[in-house]
Every structure is written in C-alpha cells, then in structure tokens.
C-alpha cells in the first residue's frame, strides 16, 4: 500500500495518538490508537512564537489530496 499526497502547504505534520489513554478530550480512543497527518504552514524561522490570529470572515484556501493505493 502507498499513500501519495499532494498539497500546496509548506509542511505535512504527523501526530501520533500515543498520549491518548481513554481520558482527556478523546476518552474513546486508547493509547496508541491512531495517527493523523495535517498539511500546514511551516513555522517562521524567527524567535517570535506569538499567537497567530485568524480573523473572522477571512477566507483561507488550502489544496490537499490524499490518495490510497493498494
């Protein structure tokens, strides 16, 4: 199986479900119960890690295609 992905995002972030353990915001998910990949904008290279403000009614467009091949 392969999973080609195509995006105009700068980065693809991989998160694991290792911290889930039938508690917190996802009580139905066991520890190691999943992974997710998110297409995102890469962080700035500066030392400024201040909040990113998303303004209401400001359109955001991102093109992402995930394809599973068997």
Buried (B, 14 or more C-beta within 10 A) or exposed (E): EEEEEEBEBEEEEEEEBEEBBEEEEBEEBEEEBEEEBEBEEEEEEEEEEEEEEEEEEEEEEEEEEEEEEE
